[in-house]
Amino acid sequence: TFDRPFACSASSAAMDLLHTLGCCANGLWPGMSGRRSRADPQEGTQLGHASSEQEELNPFGSGFAGQNSNCVGCFDRGPDMMKTAQTPTRRVSLRGLTGQVPKQQRRFSVAKFEGSSPKAVLYPDHGSAAEIAQRFQTQTQQKQQAKGKGQGVVLGVIMPAIQNIFGVILFLRLPWLVGKGGLIESFLVVIVACLATGLTGSSLSAIATNGKIGGGGNYYLISRSLGPAIGASVGLCFFMANALGSAMYLIGTVEAFEMASPAQIVTPGTTNNVRVTGLIILVIALLLNLGGVKYVTKVSTAFLFVMAFSIVCMYLGAFVGPFGPNSTPQFYNTTVMDSMGMERTITLEWTGLSSETCSANMYSSYGAEQLAYPGDTKKYNFFGLLSIWFPAVTGFEAGSNRSADLSDPERDIPRGTFIAHIISTVIYMTFPIIFACLAPRSSLLNDRFFASTAAWPAPEIVVYGVIASTIGAALTSLISGSRLLAAIANDKVLPILNTFAVKPGEEPKKALLCVGIICAAAICMGELNAVAPILTMFFLMCYTCVNLSCVLLHLLKDPNWRPTFRFTHWTLSAAGAALCVFIMFAISWYYAIIAMSFCSLIYVYAGMNSTGDWGDGLQSLKFNISKGMLYRMSQATHVKNFRLNLLAVLPGQLCDDVYADTTMDLPGSELLKLVTQLSARSGVIWVISILAPGSALKTRKDLHMVEKLSQHRLLKRANAELAAMLKSFGIRGFSEVLCSSNFQLCFSHATQISGLGPVKPNCILVQYPDNCLDNSPDGFRARSNLVCSIQSAVVCDKSALVALGASWPSAEDRLETTIDIWWFAASFAGDGGMLLLIPQVLRWHPVWSRCKVRVFVVND
């Protein structure tokens, strides 16, 4: 459905196909019964009118090009074949339905005639196709105008991602990690972390290019691909990661601020100073976020340039040296705090780029003394260092979290994510080598801000650069977390979060306050090394789910899985998921179990309470498993594996009024109580209702399309009512409503075709009619239907159960009586003991559990 119409003079077969597909299925061409005339391509297209006879038989009006026609659809065989009809037309573009499409792929459009009448419509509830197209186009334009131009790939994706990636860990912890793990292990830490995020970025880009992206970023992508339950669990993990990430950045801000100014609110270098100062900065950041994403973007952009300049100064310092080009090796003094809390000054060495220094720092020394962070007495290994470093590479998804503010998220997210990841990976791989060559191990472990020492021309540049970068990253994490929580609340996936929902265009103030509370709680921990491992677990859990989602969508081969991102494969996503899970358990197996339990609880809670209807990707998994099991099941069922597969048939009447409260009258609905009690330990339950059409909807050959659609809508409502009725009775089974004026024929067909493969009903349950013995025509019809039902069951080799009685015990009743079985011994070979099985099945239900069974054997 795009810009350019097609020429109608292609062929009669093409027009027949258009008539069949368009009029009968899509409803885009209300009047298609007009005469078609072949025209010379040079003379354009001739659209003929319907004759008077055709108009009488056509329930939709005149011919497809007449004055009463709403739309016209044409085939195109090239630009030279295209000429407009003689009637003035105006186009209705439907580009918004599927996005921007290349010109060579635009093969269809809808044109509405000026002055046409909208009365002839195929779907009365929706209007004509042209009206639908116009309404959709108007709504799309209004949304685009309300949204504004949006941010591009640079401001919306690359800058937020780089700002989140280059944060506090690079400046405050990477030299310390090189001192602990040596060059080899610290370099491997960087490679492993970047590999995990790179594989996840590939999976994220594939999902992002699989369809339209709304607000919520990763949450929106996962929820629309695999359903609301998985989307909510992944989204909340991302939300917690953003909240804890804000706390980590603000703790790094305080540590850098202590280096910049000795005057602090509390004693510098203590945990209390980190807590008090961090909470004050958090309040300022929350107030700034209330101004909106535009102001945060502007402030963050300024901070980003300061951070980039600091990184350039660190590179220059490695080659020039902070003490001048001719002053290496040098010694410098720094102030540290010992384990007793006393400050003292120590002398550290600076060698500059030296191969001897690099050789000395080549291998790990986890037992070496460190005074940079005296409060951290944990014994580290390779994975311990990885848990601290991993948050440094986790900001690549910051752009996708702002998907609602992007002008073209399908294009910008993959490009911006990979550009940011490549830039960060290259820079991260160079700094371990530089730090290992600049100073001996003692300097790396005892100078808590060695990154500023290695800067040129002055250490203060990096100090203030760290302050700017961490504040900018904290602002980005706060706004990403608040928008993520608001997106989950707007979808009403988790009822407990509905209070955080906001209207389109509003700032999520409540969600921002929630992020601030979680961030404040993490700041009170007061130690960056304590926050980083928890943050790592949440990010790894999120990345695992993203990779697994991509693997699942690839392997299930759903028709709706069509990513345009080419640089991905399901094996890469599987490797990314396996790597993330391995890192989680290698860092801390109990933290990994806690993170997985948190995600599982959210999944169960969302699955029970979600009202979102976006499709569930797991349905494809269930479908494939069920299909495989059905293929492997044997068609012949052994007596030991016999289960009662029950087919209950309820006759009824279809209502004439389309707008009535109920669409069907089921006088035998009381039978569902017996079905409930027979379903205990049974196999599969089918409930079919055969409804006779009302007087206004009699099935006949000359039934017009509008009347057929009206009957179809009634049946659709009736199916929903029957499914709700089964749910109210507690029956887990399948339901279907059939409409037929011939009950016996419909019953026979339903008995034969119900089931799938080896899973078919083996027992038919019908109600004994109350008027079965009447001499009236209705009584004769009831007797005939009953006999036909039993005959159909016998012919199809199924057992038949006839329920006699107008009422049955309810689920709250507890009977204490006897169940009498009158069993003909001669029929044992015929029924196989089915009559003896029924009371046992009933006694498995609480209503009949206290009853005793009496068997009366009739020997004739």
C-alpha positions in Angstrom: 0.0 0.0 0.0 2.2 2.7 -1.3 2.4 5.8 -3.5 2.1 4.7 -7.1 -1.1 3.2 -8.5 -1.1 0.2 -10.9 -2.5 0.2 -14.4 -5.7 -1.8 -14.6 -5.0 -3.1 -18.1 -2.6 -5.8 -17.0 -4.9 -8.8 -17.6 -8.3 -10.2 -16.7 -6.6 -12.7 -14.5 -4.9 -10.0 -12.6 -8.2 -8.2 -12.0 -9.8 -11.4 -10.9 -7.0 -11.9 -8.4 -7.4 -8.3 -7.2 -11.2 -8.9 -6.9 -10.7 -12.0 -4.9 -7.9 -10.8 -2.6 -9.1 -7.2 -2.2 -12.9 -7.5 -2.0 -13.2 -10.8 -0.2 -10.2 -10.6 2.2 -8.8 -7.1 2.7 -11.9 -5.1 2.0 -10.0 -2.3 0.2 -12.2 -2.3 -2.9 -15.9 -2.1 -2.0 -17.2 -2.3 -5.6 -15.3 -4.6 -7.9 -18.0 -6.2 -10.0 -17.8 -3.7 -12.9 -17.0 -4.6 -16.5 -13.3 -4.6 -17.3 -12.1 -3.4 -20.7 -8.7 -3.9 -22.3 -7.1 -0.7 -23.4 -4.0 0.1 -25.4 -1.1 0.9 -23.1 -0.6 4.2 -25.0 -4.2 5.2 -24.4 -4.1 4.7 -20.7 -6.5 2.8 -18.5 -10.2 2.6 -19.1 -12.3 1.9 -16.0 -15.8 0.6 -16.9 -19.0 1.1 -14.9 -21.2 -1.7 -13.7 -24.4 -2.5 -15.6 -27.8 -2.2 -14.0 -28.0 -5.9 -13.6 -24.7 -6.0 -11.8 -25.8 -3.2 -9.6 -28.8 -5.1 -8.4 -26.6 -8.1 -7.5 -23.9 -6.1 -6.0 -24.7 -5.3 -2.3 -22.0 -2.6 -2.1 -23.1 -0.2 -4.8 -22.1 0.5 -8.4 -19.0 -0.5 -10.3 -15.5 -0.1 -8.9 -14.9 3.2 -10.8 -18.4 4.6 -10.4 -19.4 7.6 -8.4 -20.5 5.5 -5.4 -17.2 3.6 -5.3 -14.8 4.4 -2.5 -11.5 3.0 -3.7 -9.8 1.7 -6.8 -6.8 -0.7 -6.8 -4.6 -1.2 -10.0 -1.7 -3.2 -11.2 1.5 -1.6 -12.5 3.6 -2.8 -15.3 5.9 0.1 -15.6 5.9 3.9 -15.6 5.0 4.1 -19.3 1.8 2.0 -18.6 0.5 4.4 -15.9 -2.2 7.0 -16.7 -4.8 8.2 -14.3 -8.5 7.5 -14.8 -10.7 10.2 -16.3 -12.4 10.7 -12.9 -10.3 13.2 -10.7 -8.6 11.3 -7.9 -6.5 12.1 -5.0 -4.0 9.7 -3.4 -4.1 8.5 0.2 -0.5 7.5 1.2 -0.2 4.6 3.5 3.5 4.8 4.0 3.0 5.1 7.7 1.7 1.6 7.9 5.0 0.0 7.0 7.6 2.7 7.1 9.6 4.3 4.4 9.9 2.0 1.4 12.4 2.3 -1.6 10.8 3.6 -4.8 11.5 0.4 -6.7 9.4 -1.5 -4.1 6.3 0.8 -4.2 3.8 -1.4 -6.0 0.4 -0.4 -4.7 -1.7 2.5 -3.7 -5.3 3.5 -2.9 -7.0 6.4 -4.6 -10.2 7.9 -3.4 -12.5 9.6 -5.9 -13.6 13.1 -5.1 -17.2 13.4 -4.2 -17.5 9.6 -3.5 -20.1 8.3 -1.1 -18.8 6.5 2.0 -22.0 4.5 2.4 -20.9 1.4 0.6 -18.4 -0.2 3.0 -17.3 -3.8 3.5 -16.8 -3.5 7.2 -19.5 -1.2 8.7 -17.8 -0.9 12.1 -14.6 0.5 10.5 -15.6 2.5 7.5 -14.3 2.3 4.0 -10.7 1.6 3.2 -10.0 5.1 2.1 -11.4 6.5 5.3 -9.3 4.1 7.3 -6.2 5.2 5.3 -7.0 8.9 5.8 -7.6 8.5 9.5 -4.4 6.5 10.0 -2.4 9.1 8.0 -3.9 11.9 10.0 -3.1 10.2 13.3 0.5 9.5 12.2 1.0 13.1 11.2 -0.3 14.3 14.5 2.0 11.9 16.4 5.0 13.1 14.4 4.1 16.7 15.0 3.7 16.1 18.7 6.9 14.2 18.9 8.9 16.8 16.9 11.9 16.3 14.8 13.6 14.0 17.3 17.3 13.4 17.9 19.6 11.9 15.4 22.2 9.1 15.6 24.9 11.4 17.1 23.0 13.3 19.8 20.5 10.5 20.5 22.7 7.4 20.4 26.4 7.9 20.1 26.9 10.6 22.6 24.8 9.1 25.4 26.4 5.7 24.8 30.0 7.0 24.9 29.2 9.1 27.9 27.9 6.1 29.8 30.8 3.9 28.6 33.7 6.2 29.5 32.9 6.7 33.1 34.3 6.4 36.5 35.9 2.9 36.1 38.2 4.0 33.4 39.7 6.9 35.4 39.5 5.6 39.0 39.9 1.8 38.7 41.7 0.8 35.5 45.3 1.7 36.8 44.5 -0.2 40.0 43.2 -3.2 38.0 46.5 -3.2 36.0 48.4 -3.2 39.3 46.5 -6.2 40.6 46.2 -8.3 37.6 49.2 -7.3 35.5 49.1 -6.4 31.9 48.1 -9.8 30.6 45.1 -10.4 32.9 43.9 -6.8 32.9 44.0 -6.9 29.1 42.0 -10.1 29.1 39.5 -8.5 31.4 39.0 -5.7 28.9 38.7 -8.2 26.0 36.2 -10.5 27.7 34.0 -7.6 28.8 34.0 -5.9 25.4 33.4 -9.3 23.7 30.3 -9.9 25.8 28.9 -6.4 25.1 29.8 -6.6 21.4 27.8 -9.9 20.9 24.9 -8.4 22.9 25.0 -5.3 20.8 24.7 -7.4 17.7 21.6 -9.2 19.1 20.1 -5.9 20.2 20.6 -4.4 16.8 18.9 -7.4 15.1 15.9 -7.0 17.4 15.8 -3.2 16.9 15.6 -3.6 13.1 12.8 -6.1 13.3 9.9 -3.6 13.5 8.7 -0.3 14.9 10.3 0.9 18.1 8.5 2.8 20.8 9.4 4.2 24.1 11.3 2.0 26.5 14.3 0.9 24.4 15.4 -2.6 25.3 12.2 -3.3 27.2 10.0 -2.3 24.2 12.1 -4.5 21.9 12.0 -7.6 24.1 8.3 -7.2 25.1 7.1 -6.8 21.5 9.2 -9.7 20.3 8.8 -12.3 23.1 5.8 -11.1 25.0 5.0 -8.8 28.0 6.2 -11.2 30.7 9.7 -11.6 29.4 9.8 -7.9 28.5 8.9 -6.9 32.0 11.5 -9.1 33.6 14.2 -7.8 31.3 13.0 -4.2 31.6 13.1 -4.2 35.3 16.6 -5.6 35.3 17.6 -2.8 33.0 15.8 -0.3 35.3 17.7 -1.6 38.4 21.0 -1.5 36.4 20.4 2.2 35.5 19.5 3.1 39.0 22.6 1.4 40.5 24.7 2.8 37.7 23.7 6.3 38.7 24.9 5.6 42.2 28.2 4.2 41.0 28.8 7.4 38.9 28.0 9.7 41.7 30.3 7.8 44.1 33.0 8.3 41.5 32.1 12.0 41.4 32.7 12.3 45.1 36.1 10.5 44.9 37.2 12.9 42.1 35.9 15.9 44.0 38.0 14.9 47.0 41.1 15.1 44.8 40.0 18.4 43.4 39.3 20.1 46.7 40.6 19.2 50.2 37.6 21.1 51.7 34.8 18.6 52.2 31.6 18.5 54.2 32.9 15.5 56.2 36.5 14.2 56.5 37.9 13.5 53.0 38.5 9.8 52.1 35.9 8.5 54.6 32.7 6.6 53.7 30.5 9.2 55.4 31.8 11.9 53.1 30.9 9.8 50.1 27.4 9.3 51.4 26.7 12.9 52.4 28.2 14.5 49.3 26.8 11.9 47.0 23.3 12.4 48.3 23.6 16.2 47.8 24.8 15.8 44.2 21.9 13.3 43.6 19.3 15.9 44.7 20.8 18.4 42.3 20.8 15.9 39.5 17.2 15.0 40.1 16.2 18.6 39.9 18.1 19.0 36.7 16.3 16.0 35.2 12.9 17.5 36.0 13.7 20.1 33.3 13.4 17.4 30.6 15.5 15.4 28.3 16.5 18.3 26.1 18.2 20.2 28.9 19.9 17.0 30.1 21.1 16.3 26.6 22.6 19.8 26.4 24.4 19.6 29.7 25.5 16.0 29.0 26.9 17.1 25.7 29.1 19.8 27.3 30.3 17.2 29.9 31.1 14.8 27.1 33.5 17.2 25.4 35.2 17.8 28.7 35.6 14.1 29.2 37.0 13.6 25.7 39.5 16.4 26.3 40.6 14.6 29.5 41.2 11.4 27.6 43.3 13.2 25.0 45.4 14.7 27.9 46.0 11.2 29.3 47.3 10.1 25.9 49.6 13.1 25.7 50.8 12.6 29.3 51.9 9.1 28.4 54.3 10.4 25.8 55.2 13.8 27.2 55.0 13.2 30.9 53.4 15.3 33.5 56.7 16.7 34.7 58.1 17.7 31.3 59.7 15.9 28.4 63.1 15.5 30.0 62.1 14.6 33.6 61.7 10.8 33.5 62.2 8.9 35.7 60.8 11.1 38.5 59.4 10.6 41.9 56.3 12.3 43.3 54.5 12.4 46.6 50.9 11.5 47.3 48.7 11.3 50.3 47.1 8.0 51.3 45.1 6.7 54.3 46.3 3.6 56.0 44.1 0.9 57.5 44.0 2.8 60.9 42.4 5.8 59.2 45.5 8.0 59.5 46.8 10.1 56.6 50.4 9.8 55.5 52.5 10.9 52.6 54.3 8.4 50.5 56.7 8.7 47.5 55.9 7.0 44.3 57.8 6.6 41.1 57.1 7.6 37.5 59.2 6.0 34.8 57.4 7.0 31.6 57.0 4.6 28.7 59.5 1.9 29.6 59.8 -1.7 28.4 61.4 -2.7 31.7 58.4 -1.3 33.6 56.1 -3.2 31.3 58.0 -6.4 31.9 57.7 -5.9 35.6 54.0 -5.4 35.4 53.3 -8.2 32.9 51.9 -10.7 35.4 49.4 -10.6 38.3 50.2 -9.9 41.9 47.0 -10.2 43.8 48.7 -10.3 47.2 50.6 -7.0 46.8 49.8 -4.3 49.3 47.5 -1.5 48.1 46.8 1.8 49.9 44.6 3.5 47.3 41.5 1.9 48.8 42.4 0.8 52.4 38.8 -0.1 53.2 38.7 -2.7 50.5 40.2 -5.9 52.0 38.7 -8.4 49.6 41.0 -11.0 48.0 40.7 -10.6 44.3 41.2 -12.9 41.3 40.6 -12.6 37.6 36.8 -12.7 37.9 36.8 -10.4 40.8 38.6 -7.8 38.6 36.1 -8.5 35.9 33.2 -7.8 38.2 34.6 -4.4 38.9 35.5 -3.6 35.3 32.4 -4.9 33.6 30.2 -1.8 34.4 32.7 0.3 32.3 31.5 -1.3 29.1 27.7 -1.4 29.8 26.7 2.0 28.5 26.2 1.0 24.8 22.5 0.5 25.3 21.9 4.1 26.5 20.8 5.1 23.0 18.2 2.4 22.8 16.8 3.5 26.1 16.0 6.8 24.5 14.2 5.2 21.6 11.1 7.4 22.1 13.2 10.6 21.5 14.9 9.4 18.3 13.8 10.5 14.9 14.5 7.1 13.3 15.3 4.5 16.0 15.3 1.5 13.5 18.3 3.1 11.7 20.0 5.0 14.5 20.2 2.4 17.2 22.3 -0.2 15.3 24.6 2.4 13.7 25.1 4.4 16.9 25.5 1.4 19.1 28.3 -0.1 17.0 30.1 3.1 16.5 30.2 3.8 20.2 31.2 0.2 20.9 34.1 0.3 18.4 35.4 3.6 19.8 35.3 2.5 23.4 36.9 -0.9 22.6 39.8 0.7 20.9 40.4 3.1 23.7 40.0 0.5 26.4 42.5 -1.8 24.8 45.2 0.8 24.7 45.1 2.1 28.3 46.1 -1.1 30.1 49.2 -1.2 27.9 49.9 2.5 28.6 49.4 2.2 32.4 51.6 -0.9 32.6 54.5 0.9 30.8 54.3 4.2 32.8 54.9 3.3 36.4 55.9 0.4 38.7 53.2 -1.7 40.4 53.5 0.2 43.7 52.5 3.5 42.0 49.5 1.8 40.3 48.2 0.3 43.6 48.8 3.2 45.9 47.9 6.2 43.8 44.1 6.2 43.8 44.0 8.8 41.0 46.9 7.6 38.9 44.9 8.5 35.7 45.3 12.2 36.6 49.0 11.8 37.4 49.5 10.5 33.9 47.9 13.5 32.3 49.4 16.5 30.5 49.8 19.4 31.1 48.2 19.3 34.6 46.5 16.6 36.7 43.6 18.9 37.5 42.3 18.6 33.9 41.6 14.9 34.3 40.2 15.5 37.8 37.6 17.9 36.6 37.1 15.8 33.5 36.1 12.9 35.7 33.7 15.0 37.6 32.1 16.2 34.4 31.9 12.7 32.9 30.5 11.0 36.0 27.9 13.7 36.5 26.9 13.5 32.8 26.7 9.7 33.0 24.6 9.9 36.2 22.2 12.3 34.5 21.9 9.9 31.5 21.3 6.9 33.7 18.7 8.7 35.8 16.7 9.8 32.7 17.0 6.4 31.0 15.9 4.6 34.2 12.9 6.8 34.7 11.7 6.5 31.1 12.2 2.8 31.2 10.0 2.5 34.3 7.4 4.8 32.8 7.3 2.7 29.7 6.7 -0.5 31.7 3.9 1.2 33.7 2.2 2.6 30.6 1.9 -0.9 29.2 0.2 -2.0 32.4 2.3 -5.1 32.5 2.8 -5.0 36.3 -0.2 -3.7 38.2 2.0 -2.7 41.1 3.8 -0.1 38.8 0.7 1.5 37.3 1.2 4.6 39.5 4.3 5.5 37.5 2.4 5.7 34.2 2.4 9.0 32.4 0.6 10.6 29.4 2.5 11.0 26.1 4.7 14.1 26.3 4.8 14.3 30.1 7.9 13.9 32.2 7.9 10.8 34.3 8.4 12.6 37.7 7.2 9.7 39.8 9.4 7.3 38.0 12.3 9.7 38.4 11.7 9.8 42.2 11.7 6.0 42.3 15.1 5.9 40.5 16.4 8.5 43.0 15.4 6.5 46.0 17.1 3.3 44.7 20.2 5.4 43.8 20.3 7.0 47.2 20.2 3.5 48.9 23.1 2.4 46.8 25.1 5.6 47.5 24.7 4.8 51.3 26.9 1.8 50.7 29.7 4.3 50.3 32.1 2.1 48.3 32.4 1.9 44.6 33.9 -1.6 44.7 30.8 -2.8 46.6 28.3 -1.3 44.2 30.1 -2.5 40.9 29.6 -6.3 41.4 25.8 -5.9 42.1 25.5 -3.6 39.0 27.5 -6.2 37.0 25.0 -8.9 37.8 22.0 -6.9 36.7 23.6 -6.0 33.4 24.8 -9.6 32.7 21.3 -10.8 33.4 19.8 -8.3 31.0 22.4 -9.2 28.3 21.7 -12.9 28.8 18.0 -12.3 28.2 18.7 -10.1 25.1 21.0 -12.8 23.5 18.6 -15.6 24.4 15.7 -13.7 22.9 17.6 -13.3 19.6 18.6 -17.0 19.6 15.0 -18.0 20.3 13.6 -15.8 17.5 16.2 -17.1 15.1 15.6 -20.8 15.8 11.8 -20.7 15.9 11.8 -19.1 12.4 8.7 -17.0 13.0 7.4 -15.3 9.9 7.5 -12.0 11.8 11.3 -12.3 12.5 12.8 -10.3 9.7 15.7 -8.2 11.0 17.3 -5.9 8.5 20.6 -5.9 10.4 22.9 -8.2 8.5 25.9 -8.6 10.8 24.3 -11.2 13.1 23.8 -14.9 13.4 22.1 -17.0 16.1 25.4 -18.7 17.0 26.9 -15.3 17.9 23.9 -14.6 20.1 24.2 -18.0 21.7 27.9 -17.4 22.4 27.0 -14.1 23.9 24.4 -15.6 26.2 26.7 -18.5 27.3 29.5 -16.0 28.0 27.3 -13.8 30.1 26.0 -16.7 32.1 29.6 -18.0 32.6 30.8 -14.6 33.8 27.9 -14.4 36.3 28.6 -17.7 38.0 32.3 -17.2 37.8 32.1 -13.9 39.6 29.6 -15.0 42.3 27.3 -18.0 42.0 25.0 -16.9 44.8 24.7 -13.4 43.3 23.9 -15.0 40.0 21.2 -17.2 41.6 19.7 -14.1 43.3 19.6 -12.2 40.0 18.0 -15.1 38.1 15.4 -15.5 40.9 14.6 -11.8 40.7 14.1 -12.1 37.0 12.0 -15.3 37.3 9.7 -13.8 39.9 9.0 -10.8 37.7 8.3 -13.1 34.8 5.8 -15.1 36.8 4.1 -12.0 38.3 3.9 -10.4 34.9 2.6 -13.5 33.2 -0.3 -13.7 35.8 -1.2 -10.0 35.6 -0.2 -8.7 32.2 -3.0 -7.3 30.0 -0.7 -6.5 27.0 -1.6 -8.2 23.7 1.5 -8.0 21.5 2.0 -11.6 20.8 4.2 -14.0 22.8 7.3 -15.3 21.1 7.2 -18.3 23.5 4.0 -19.4 21.7 6.2 -20.4 18.8 8.4 -22.5 21.1 5.3 -24.2 22.6 4.0 -24.8 19.1 7.2 -26.4 17.9 7.4 -28.6 21.0 3.8 -29.6 20.7 4.2 -30.4 17.0 7.2 -32.5 17.6 5.5 -34.4 20.4 2.4 -35.0 18.3 4.5 -36.4 15.4 6.2 -38.8 17.9 3.0 -40.0 19.5 1.6 -43.3 18.4 -1.8 -43.3 16.6 -2.9 -46.4 18.6 -3.4 -45.9 22.3 -2.6 -48.7 24.7 -5.1 -49.5 27.4 -2.6 -48.6 30.0 -2.2 -45.1 28.6 -5.9 -44.5 28.0 -7.2 -41.1 29.0 -10.7 -39.8 28.8 -10.7 -37.3 26.0 -14.1 -35.7 26.2 -16.1 -33.9 23.5 -19.1 -32.1 25.0 -21.7 -30.8 22.6 -24.1 -28.0 23.6 -27.0 -27.1 21.3 -28.2 -23.5 21.3 -29.6 -20.5 19.3 -27.7 -17.6 17.8 -29.0 -14.2 18.6 -30.3 -12.0 15.8 -29.3 -8.7 17.4 -25.6 -7.8 16.7 -25.6 -5.4 19.6 -27.2 -7.6 22.2 -25.4 -8.3 25.5 -25.2 -12.0 24.7 -24.9 -13.5 21.3 -26.2 -17.0 22.0 -28.7 -18.9 24.1 -27.3 -22.1 25.7 -30.1 -23.9 27.6 -27.6 -26.8 28.2 -24.9 -24.8 29.9 -25.6 -26.7 33.1 -23.9 -29.6 31.5 -20.6 -27.8 31.9 -20.7 -28.6 35.7 -20.5 -32.3 34.8 -17.7 -31.6 32.3 -15.8 -29.9 35.1 -16.1 -32.9 37.3 -15.2 -35.3 34.5 -12.1 -33.3 33.7 -10.1 -34.4 36.8 -7.2 -36.6 35.7 -8.7 -36.6 32.2 -7.1 -36.0 28.9 -8.1 -33.2 26.6 -11.5 -31.5 26.9 -13.4 -30.1 23.9 -16.6 -28.1 24.2 -18.5 -27.4 21.0 -21.7 -25.4 20.8 -23.8 -25.9 17.7 -26.0 -22.8 17.3 -28.9 -22.6 14.9 -28.9 -19.2 13.0 -31.4 -16.6 13.9 -34.3 -15.7 11.6 -32.4 -12.7 10.2 -29.3 -14.7 9.5 -30.4 -17.9 7.8 -27.6 -19.6 5.9 -28.4 -19.5 2.2 -26.5 -19.4 -1.1 -27.5 -15.9 -1.9 -26.4 -14.5 1.4 -24.7 -11.1 0.9 -21.2 -10.4 2.1 -22.3 -7.8 4.7 -24.7 -10.4 6.2 -22.0 -13.0 6.2 -19.6 -10.6 8.0 -22.3 -9.8 10.5 -22.8 -13.5 11.2 -19.0 -13.9 11.5 -18.9 -11.1 14.1 -21.6 -12.8 16.0 -19.8 -16.1 16.0 -16.6 -14.3 17.0 -18.4 -12.9 20.0 -20.0 -16.2 20.8 -16.6 -17.9 20.8 -15.3 -15.4 23.3 -18.4 -15.9 25.5 -18.0 -19.7 25.4 -14.3 -19.4 26.3 -15.2 -17.1 29.2 -17.9 -19.6 30.3 -15.3 -22.4 30.3 -13.0 -20.3 32.4 -15.7 -19.4 34.9 -16.4 -23.2 35.3 -12.7 -23.9 35.8 -12.5 -26.0 32.6 -9.1 -26.1 30.9 -9.9 -27.2 27.4 -10.8 -26.0 23.9 -14.0 -24.4 22.8 -15.6 -23.7 19.5 -18.9 -22.3 18.3 -20.4 -23.6 15.1 -23.4 -22.1 13.3 -25.5 -24.4 11.2 -29.2 -24.9 10.4 -28.6 -28.7 10.1 -27.6 -29.9 13.6 -27.2 -33.5 12.6 -24.8 -32.8 9.8 -22.8 -30.3 11.8 -22.6 -32.8 14.7 -21.3 -35.6 12.4 -18.7 -33.3 11.0 -17.6 -32.1 14.4 -17.3 -35.7 15.7 -15.1 -36.7 12.8 -12.7 -33.7 12.6 -12.3 -32.8 16.2 -8.8 -33.3 17.6 -5.3 -33.3 16.0 -3.4 -36.4 15.0 -3.4 -38.9 17.8 -5.1 -36.5 20.3 -8.7 -37.0 19.4 -11.9 -37.3 21.5 -12.7 -40.8 22.5 -16.0 -40.0 24.3 -18.9 -37.8 23.3 -21.1 -36.2 26.0 -24.6 -34.9 25.1 -27.5 -33.7 27.1 -30.8 -35.6 27.1 -33.4 -33.2 25.8 -36.2 -32.2 28.1 -38.7 -32.4 25.3 -37.4 -35.7 23.9 -40.8 -37.5 24.5 -43.1 -34.7 23.3 -45.2 -35.3 20.3 -44.6 -31.8 19.0 -42.3 -31.1 16.0 -39.7 -29.8 18.4 -39.8 -33.1 20.3 -39.4 -35.1 17.1 -36.5 -32.9 16.2 -34.9 -33.5 19.6 -35.3 -37.3 19.4 -33.9 -37.3 15.9 -30.9 -35.2 17.0 -30.2 -37.5 20.0 -30.3 -40.7 18.0 -28.1 -39.1 15.3 -25.6 -38.1 18.0 -25.4 -41.6 19.4 -25.1 -43.1 15.9 -22.3 -40.7 15.0 -20.4 -41.6 18.1 -20.8 -45.4 17.4 -19.8 -45.0 13.7 -16.7 -43.0 14.6 -15.7 -45.6 17.2 -16.2 -43.4 20.2 -18.1 -43.8 23.5 -21.3 -41.9 24.0 -22.4 -40.4 27.3 -26.0 -39.1 27.6 -26.5 -36.9 30.6 -30.1 -37.1 32.0 -31.1 -34.3 34.4 -31.6 -30.5 34.3 -29.1 -29.7 37.0 -25.8 -31.0 38.4 -23.9 -30.5 41.6 -21.9 -27.3 41.8 -18.2 -27.2 42.7 -18.9 -26.2 46.3 -21.0 -29.3 47.0 -19.7 -32.4 48.7 -21.9 -35.4 48.0 -22.1 -38.4 50.3 -24.2 -40.9 48.4 -23.7 -43.8 46.0 -23.0 -44.0 42.3 -24.9 -46.8 40.8 -23.6 -48.6 37.7 -25.9 -50.9 35.7 -23.5 -52.9 33.7 -24.5 -55.5 31.1 -21.9 -58.2 31.3 -22.4 -59.2 27.7 -21.4 -55.7 26.6 -18.0 -55.9 28.3 -16.3 -56.7 25.0 -18.1 -53.8 23.4 -17.5 -50.9 25.8 -14.1 -52.1 27.2 -15.1 -51.2 30.7 -15.8 -47.5 30.0 -18.9 -47.6 32.2 -16.8 -48.7 35.1 -14.2 -46.0 34.4 -16.7 -43.1 34.6 -17.4 -43.3 38.4 -13.7 -43.6 39.2 -13.1 -40.4 37.2 -15.9 -38.7 39.0 -14.5 -39.7 42.4 -11.2 -38.0 41.6 -13.1 -34.7 41.8 -13.8 -33.3 45.3 -17.6 -33.2 44.7 -17.8 -37.0 44.3 -14.8 -38.0 46.4 -16.9 -39.2 49.4 -19.3 -41.3 47.3 -19.3 -45.0 47.1 -19.7 -47.0 43.9 -22.3 -49.8 43.5 -22.2 -52.0 40.5 -25.3 -53.9 39.4 -24.4 -56.6 36.9 -27.2 -57.5 34.5 -26.7 -61.0 33.0 -29.1 -61.6 30.1 
